Amino acid sequence: MPLYTYYLIFFLIMLFGAVATLMIGHSKKNKEGNPNYDKQTKSIFRGLSLYYIIAIGLGFLALVVYIIAIS
């Protein structure tokens, strides 16, 4: 696959993430707040940490696949 295809895929994922983040930030539900948020911080951080571990792992896997593909 040509290199520009990888750039396009990366750009589309980044654009999707930025748009989704802005939509969530400006949503009515987000502006109203959640009074139980502070009570649930342990489970929130556990879920967020798991998300980051999976994302970093997939990123490294993609890097390895890319390095093997260009070799």
ABEGO torsion letter per residue (X at the ends): XBAAAAAAAAAAAAAAAAAAAAAAAABAAAAAEBAAAAAAAAAAAAAAAAAAAAAAAAAAAAAAAAAAAAX
